[in-house]
Amino acid sequence: MEEQGSARSACRGELVRVRPGVWRMPDWAGERDDLLGFVIVEGLVCREVALRDRHMLELLGPGDILQLPVLAARPGLGGPVRLTAAVDTCLVALGESFVRAAGRWPSLLAAVHRRLEAQRTVSRSRA
């Protein structure tokens, strides 16, 4: 239990507040190699990807992980990612302090991966 408290206090991240409407990730997000993404603390984010005349919509809420869009070297099937905050939303950046803490407590990174897989599984079961 003491280790869990130590891990929790080691995981500090930048708080990002987003007002309702279309949201452009902060410029610093794309410039950081250590940023894994954001944890949504409160609020609701709609992530939309277009494929020609079709749109894939994903709703993310508290506890969900919002990953940074990946710019691949080769063309992908999807178009640009559009993020919209449905309400006032608060996120925490999983950056350098999280990466360092995950080096000491690998279960932190495993928890993020489990959460991402749970999000994908839920999205697939709703489709």
C-alpha positions as CSV (number, residue, x, y, z in Angstrom):
1,M,0.0,0.0,0.0
2,E,2.9,2.3,0.7
3,E,4.3,1.7,-2.8
4,Q,1.0,2.6,-4.3
5,G,1.0,5.9,-2.4
6,S,4.6,6.6,-3.6
7,A,3.7,5.8,-7.2
8,R,0.6,8.0,-7.0
9,S,2.6,11.0,-5.7
10,A,5.4,10.4,-8.3
11,C,2.8,10.7,-11.1
12,R,2.4,14.4,-11.6
13,G,1.2,15.9,-14.9
14,E,0.2,19.2,-16.4
15,L,-3.5,20.0,-16.0
16,V,-5.2,21.0,-19.2
17,R,-8.6,22.7,-19.0
18,V,-10.7,22.8,-22.2
19,R,-13.9,24.8,-22.8
20,P,-16.8,23.4,-24.8
21,G,-16.2,23.3,-28.6
22,V,-13.6,22.2,-31.1
23,W,-10.3,21.6,-29.3
24,R,-6.8,21.9,-30.8
25,M,-4.3,20.1,-28.6
26,P,-1.7,22.5,-27.2
27,D,1.2,23.2,-29.5
28,W,3.6,21.7,-26.8
29,A,1.8,18.4,-27.0
30,G,3.2,17.6,-30.5
31,E,6.7,18.7,-29.6
32,R,7.2,16.4,-26.6
33,D,8.6,12.9,-27.2
34,D,7.7,12.0,-23.6
35,L,4.0,12.6,-23.9
36,L,1.9,9.4,-24.0
37,G,-1.4,11.2,-24.0
38,F,-4.0,12.6,-21.6
39,V,-6.2,11.1,-18.9
40,I,-9.6,12.7,-18.9
41,V,-10.4,13.7,-15.3
42,E,-13.8,15.2,-15.8
43,G,-15.8,16.1,-18.8
44,L,-16.5,14.5,-22.2
45,V,-14.4,14.6,-25.4
46,C,-15.6,13.5,-28.8
47,R,-12.9,12.2,-31.1
48,E,-13.9,12.1,-34.8
49,V,-12.1,10.6,-37.7
50,A,-13.4,11.0,-41.3
51,L,-13.0,8.5,-44.1
52,R,-14.4,10.0,-47.2
53,D,-18.1,10.6,-46.5
54,R,-18.1,8.4,-43.3
55,H,-17.2,9.5,-39.8
56,M,-16.1,7.4,-36.9
57,L,-17.0,8.9,-33.5
58,E,-15.6,8.0,-30.2
59,L,-16.8,9.4,-26.9
60,L,-14.2,9.6,-24.1
61,G,-15.0,10.4,-20.5
62,P,-13.5,10.4,-17.0
63,G,-10.8,7.7,-16.7
64,D,-10.3,7.3,-20.5
65,I,-7.0,7.9,-22.2
66,L,-6.8,10.4,-25.1
67,Q,-3.8,9.5,-27.3
68,L,-2.1,11.9,-29.5
69,P,-2.8,11.5,-33.2
70,V,-0.1,9.5,-34.9
71,L,1.4,10.9,-38.1
72,A,2.5,7.9,-40.1
73,A,5.1,8.1,-42.9
74,R,2.7,6.3,-45.2
75,P,-0.9,7.5,-45.9
76,G,-3.5,6.0,-43.7
77,L,-7.1,5.3,-44.4
78,G,-8.5,7.9,-42.0
79,G,-8.5,11.6,-42.4
80,P,-7.6,14.2,-39.8
81,V,-8.7,13.8,-36.2
82,R,-11.1,16.3,-34.8
83,L,-11.5,16.7,-31.1
84,T,-14.5,18.4,-29.5
85,A,-15.1,19.0,-25.8
86,A,-18.9,18.5,-25.2
87,V,-18.6,20.3,-21.8
88,D,-15.9,21.9,-19.7
89,T,-13.3,19.2,-19.6
90,C,-10.2,18.7,-17.4
91,L,-7.3,16.4,-18.6
92,V,-3.9,15.5,-17.1
93,A,-0.9,15.1,-19.5
94,L,0.9,11.8,-19.1
95,G,4.4,13.2,-19.6
96,E,7.9,13.0,-18.2
97,S,7.0,12.4,-14.6
98,F,4.6,9.6,-15.5
99,V,7.3,8.0,-17.8
100,R,9.8,8.1,-15.0
101,A,7.4,6.7,-12.5
102,A,6.5,3.9,-15.0
103,G,10.2,3.0,-15.1
104,R,10.1,2.4,-11.4
105,W,6.6,0.9,-11.3
106,P,6.0,-0.8,-14.6
107,S,2.4,-1.7,-13.5
108,L,1.5,2.0,-14.2
109,L,2.2,1.6,-17.9
110,A,0.4,-1.8,-17.9
111,A,-2.6,0.0,-16.3
112,V,-2.6,2.5,-19.1
113,H,-2.5,-0.2,-21.8
114,R,-5.3,-2.2,-20.1
115,R,-7.4,1.0,-20.1
116,L,-6.7,1.6,-23.8
117,E,-7.7,-2.0,-24.6
118,A,-10.9,-1.6,-22.6
119,Q,-11.7,1.5,-24.5
120,R,-11.2,-0.3,-27.8
121,T,-13.2,-3.3,-26.7
122,V,-16.1,-1.1,-25.6
123,S,-16.0,0.8,-28.9
124,R,-16.1,-2.4,-30.9
125,S,-19.0,-3.9,-29.0
126,R,-21.1,-0.7,-29.6
127,A,-20.5,-0.7,-33.3
